[in-house]
Amino acid sequence: MNDFYLLISDNCPLCKLAIQQIHSQELEEPIALHMVDIHSDPELVKEYGALVPVLVREKDDQEMKWPFEPTELKEFLSL
């Protein structure tokens, strides 16, 4: 199972859409999705404050920035 981290912030409507999009993907292998509120770390706020939501793949630290195109999202989650 691959781990992914979704960088989010409170009251972020785009973050809610990103979560829905990720959960709606039909994947061959399950994933573990971890939510990370960027406000828990000042460095994350500095780096990602205007960019959330951002999806990070743990195994290679690759990032996918919003907006998530469905085909690209599925490919990103499947690698």
MODELLER restraints for C-alpha pairs under 7 A, 6 or more apart:
rsr = mdl.restraints
at = mdl.atoms
rsr.add(forms.Gaussian(group=physical.xy_distance, feature=features.Distance(at['CA:1:A'], at['CA:29:A']), mean=6.86, stdev=0.5))
rsr.add(forms.Gaussian(group=physical.xy_distance, feature=features.Distance(at['CA:1:A'], at['CA:30:A']), mean=5.93, stdev=0.5))
rsr.add(forms.Gaussian(group=physical.xy_distance, feature=features.Distance(at['CA:1:A'], at['CA:31:A']), mean=5.30, stdev=0.5))
rsr.add(forms.Gaussian(group=physical.xy_distance, feature=features.Distance(at['CA:1:A'], at['CA:32:A']), mean=6.70, stdev=0.5))
rsr.add(forms.Gaussian(group=physical.xy_distance, feature=features.Distance(at['CA:2:A'], at['CA:31:A']), mean=5.04, stdev=0.5))
rsr.add(forms.Gaussian(group=physical.xy_distance, feature=features.Distance(at['CA:2:A'], at['CA:32:A']), mean=6.11, stdev=0.5))
rsr.add(forms.Gaussian(group=physical.xy_distance, feature=features.Distance(at['CA:3:A'], at['CA:31:A']), mean=5.93, stdev=0.5))
rsr.add(forms.Gaussian(group=physical.xy_distance, feature=features.Distance(at['CA:3:A'], at['CA:32:A']), mean=4.68, stdev=0.5))
rsr.add(forms.Gaussian(group=physical.xy_distance, feature=features.Distance(at['CA:3:A'], at['CA:33:A']), mean=6.08, stdev=0.5))
rsr.add(forms.Gaussian(group=physical.xy_distance, feature=features.Distance(at['CA:3:A'], at['CA:57:A']), mean=6.48, stdev=0.5))
rsr.add(forms.Gaussian(group=physical.xy_distance, feature=features.Distance(at['CA:3:A'], at['CA:58:A']), mean=5.60, stdev=0.5))
rsr.add(forms.Gaussian(group=physical.xy_distance, feature=features.Distance(at['CA:4:A'], at['CA:32:A']), mean=6.08, stdev=0.5))
rsr.add(forms.Gaussian(group=physical.xy_distance, feature=features.Distance(at['CA:4:A'], at['CA:33:A']), mean=4.95, stdev=0.5))
rsr.add(forms.Gaussian(group=physical.xy_distance, feature=features.Distance(at['CA:4:A'], at['CA:34:A']), mean=6.13, stdev=0.5))
rsr.add(forms.Gaussian(group=physical.xy_distance, feature=features.Distance(at['CA:4:A'], at['CA:55:A']), mean=6.82, stdev=0.5))
rsr.add(forms.Gaussian(group=physical.xy_distance, feature=features.Distance(at['CA:4:A'], at['CA:56:A']), mean=5.54, stdev=0.5))
rsr.add(forms.Gaussian(group=physical.xy_distance, feature=features.Distance(at['CA:4:A'], at['CA:57:A']), mean=4.68, stdev=0.5))
rsr.add(forms.Gaussian(group=physical.xy_distance, feature=features.Distance(at['CA:4:A'], at['CA:58:A']), mean=5.59, stdev=0.5))
rsr.add(forms.Gaussian(group=physical.xy_distance, feature=features.Distance(at['CA:5:A'], at['CA:33:A']), mean=5.81, stdev=0.5))
rsr.add(forms.Gaussian(group=physical.xy_distance, feature=features.Distance(at['CA:5:A'], at['CA:34:A']), mean=4.72, stdev=0.5))
rsr.add(forms.Gaussian(group=physical.xy_distance, feature=features.Distance(at['CA:5:A'], at['CA:35:A']), mean=5.80, stdev=0.5))
rsr.add(forms.Gaussian(group=physical.xy_distance, feature=features.Distance(at['CA:5:A'], at['CA:36:A']), mean=6.56, stdev=0.5))
rsr.add(forms.Gaussian(group=physical.xy_distance, feature=features.Distance(at['CA:5:A'], at['CA:55:A']), mean=5.76, stdev=0.5))
rsr.add(forms.Gaussian(group=physical.xy_distance, feature=features.Distance(at['CA:5:A'], at['CA:56:A']), mean=5.02, stdev=0.5))
rsr.add(forms.Gaussian(group=physical.xy_distance, feature=features.Distance(at['CA:5:A'], at['CA:57:A']), mean=6.58, stdev=0.5))
rsr.add(forms.Gaussian(group=physical.xy_distance, feature=features.Distance(at['CA:6:A'], at['CA:34:A']), mean=6.15, stdev=0.5))
rsr.add(forms.Gaussian(group=physical.xy_distance, feature=features.Distance(at['CA:6:A'], at['CA:35:A']), mean=4.97, stdev=0.5))
rsr.add(forms.Gaussian(group=physical.xy_distance, feature=features.Distance(at['CA:6:A'], at['CA:36:A']), mean=5.96, stdev=0.5))
rsr.add(forms.Gaussian(group=physical.xy_distance, feature=features.Distance(at['CA:6:A'], at['CA:53:A']), mean=6.63, stdev=0.5))
rsr.add(forms.Gaussian(group=physical.xy_distance, feature=features.Distance(at['CA:6:A'], at['CA:54:A']), mean=5.73, stdev=0.5))
rsr.add(forms.Gaussian(group=physical.xy_distance, feature=features.Distance(at['CA:6:A'], at['CA:55:A']), mean=4.53, stdev=0.5))
rsr.add(forms.Gaussian(group=physical.xy_distance, feature=features.Distance(at['CA:6:A'], at['CA:56:A']), mean=6.28, stdev=0.5))
rsr.add(forms.Gaussian(group=physical.xy_distance, feature=features.Distance(at['CA:7:A'], at['CA:35:A']), mean=6.24, stdev=0.5))
rsr.add(forms.Gaussian(group=physical.xy_distance, feature=features.Distance(at['CA:7:A'], at['CA:36:A']), mean=4.87, stdev=0.5))
rsr.add(forms.Gaussian(group=physical.xy_distance, feature=features.Distance(at['CA:7:A'], at['CA:37:A']), mean=5.98, stdev=0.5))
rsr.add(forms.Gaussian(group=physical.xy_distance, feature=features.Distance(at['CA:7:A'], at['CA:38:A']), mean=6.14, stdev=0.5))
rsr.add(forms.Gaussian(group=physical.xy_distance, feature=features.Distance(at['CA:7:A'], at['CA:52:A']), mean=6.09, stdev=0.5))
rsr.add(forms.Gaussian(group=physical.xy_distance, feature=features.Distance(at['CA:7:A'], at['CA:53:A']), mean=5.45, stdev=0.5))
rsr.add(forms.Gaussian(group=physical.xy_distance, feature=features.Distance(at['CA:7:A'], at['CA:54:A']), mean=5.10, stdev=0.5))
rsr.add(forms.Gaussian(group=physical.xy_distance, feature=features.Distance(at['CA:7:A'], at['CA:55:A']), mean=6.29, stdev=0.5))
rsr.add(forms.Gaussian(group=physical.xy_distance, feature=features.Distance(at['CA:8:A'], at['CA:15:A']), mean=5.83, stdev=0.5))
rsr.add(forms.Gaussian(group=physical.xy_distance, feature=features.Distance(at['CA:8:A'], at['CA:35:A']), mean=6.85, stdev=0.5))
rsr.add(forms.Gaussian(group=physical.xy_distance, feature=features.Distance(at['CA:8:A'], at['CA:36:A']), mean=5.97, stdev=0.5))
rsr.add(forms.Gaussian(group=physical.xy_distance, feature=features.Distance(at['CA:8:A'], at['CA:37:A']), mean=4.94, stdev=0.5))
rsr.add(forms.Gaussian(group=physical.xy_distance, feature=features.Distance(at['CA:8:A'], at['CA:38:A']), mean=6.02, stdev=0.5))
rsr.add(forms.Gaussian(group=physical.xy_distance, feature=features.Distance(at['CA:8:A'], at['CA:52:A']), mean=5.49, stdev=0.5))
rsr.add(forms.Gaussian(group=physical.xy_distance, feature=features.Distance(at['CA:8:A'], at['CA:53:A']), mean=5.16, stdev=0.5))
rsr.add(forms.Gaussian(group=physical.xy_distance, feature=features.Distance(at['CA:9:A'], at['CA:37:A']), mean=5.09, stdev=0.5))
rsr.add(forms.Gaussian(group=physical.xy_distance, feature=features.Distance(at['CA:9:A'], at['CA:38:A']), mean=5.89, stdev=0.5))
rsr.add(forms.Gaussian(group=physical.xy_distance, feature=features.Distance(at['CA:9:A'], at['CA:39:A']), mean=6.68, stdev=0.5))
rsr.add(forms.Gaussian(group=physical.xy_distance, feature=features.Distance(at['CA:14:A'], at['CA:53:A']), mean=6.71, stdev=0.5))
rsr.add(forms.Gaussian(group=physical.xy_distance, feature=features.Distance(at['CA:15:A'], at['CA:52:A']), mean=6.94, stdev=0.5))
rsr.add(forms.Gaussian(group=physical.xy_distance, feature=features.Distance(at['CA:15:A'], at['CA:53:A']), mean=5.21, stdev=0.5))
rsr.add(forms.Gaussian(group=physical.xy_distance, feature=features.Distance(at['CA:18:A'], at['CA:53:A']), mean=6.91, stdev=0.5))
rsr.add(forms.Gaussian(group=physical.xy_distance, feature=features.Distance(at['CA:25:A'], at['CA:74:A']), mean=6.45, stdev=0.5))
rsr.add(forms.Gaussian(group=physical.xy_distance, feature=features.Distance(at['CA:27:A'], at['CA:78:A']), mean=6.92, stdev=0.5))
rsr.add(forms.Gaussian(group=physical.xy_distance, feature=features.Distance(at['CA:38:A'], at['CA:44:A']), mean=5.15, stdev=0.5))
rsr.add(forms.Gaussian(group=physical.xy_distance, feature=features.Distance(at['CA:38:A'], at['CA:45:A']), mean=5.40, stdev=0.5))
rsr.add(forms.Gaussian(group=physical.xy_distance, feature=features.Distance(at['CA:39:A'], at['CA:45:A']), mean=5.91, stdev=0.5))
rsr.add(forms.Gaussian(group=physical.xy_distance, feature=features.Distance(at['CA:53:A'], at['CA:65:A']), mean=6.64, stdev=0.5))
rsr.add(forms.Gaussian(group=physical.xy_distance, feature=features.Distance(at['CA:53:A'], at['CA:66:A']), mean=5.83, stdev=0.5))
rsr.add(forms.Gaussian(group=physical.xy_distance, feature=features.Distance(at['CA:54:A'], at['CA:63:A']), mean=6.64, stdev=0.5))
rsr.add(forms.Gaussian(group=physical.xy_distance, feature=features.Distance(at['CA:54:A'], at['CA:64:A']), mean=5.76, stdev=0.5))
rsr.add(forms.Gaussian(group=physical.xy_distance, feature=features.Distance(at['CA:54:A'], at['CA:65:A']), mean=4.66, stdev=0.5))
rsr.add(forms.Gaussian(group=physical.xy_distance, feature=features.Distance(at['CA:54:A'], at['CA:66:A']), mean=6.15, stdev=0.5))
rsr.add(forms.Gaussian(group=physical.xy_distance, feature=features.Distance(at['CA:55:A'], at['CA:63:A']), mean=5.58, stdev=0.5))
rsr.add(forms.Gaussian(group=physical.xy_distance, feature=features.Distance(at['CA:55:A'], at['CA:64:A']), mean=5.06, stdev=0.5))
rsr.add(forms.Gaussian(group=physical.xy_distance, feature=features.Distance(at['CA:55:A'], at['CA:65:A']), mean=6.45, stdev=0.5))
rsr.add(forms.Gaussian(group=physical.xy_distance, feature=features.Distance(at['CA:56:A'], at['CA:62:A']), mean=5.72, stdev=0.5))
rsr.add(forms.Gaussian(group=physical.xy_distance, feature=features.Distance(at['CA:56:A'], at['CA:63:A']), mean=4.51, stdev=0.5))
rsr.add(forms.Gaussian(group=physical.xy_distance, feature=features.Distance(at['CA:56:A'], at['CA:64:A']), mean=6.45, stdev=0.5))
rsr.add(forms.Gaussian(group=physical.xy_distance, feature=features.Distance(at['CA:57:A'], at['CA:63:A']), mean=6.44, stdev=0.5))
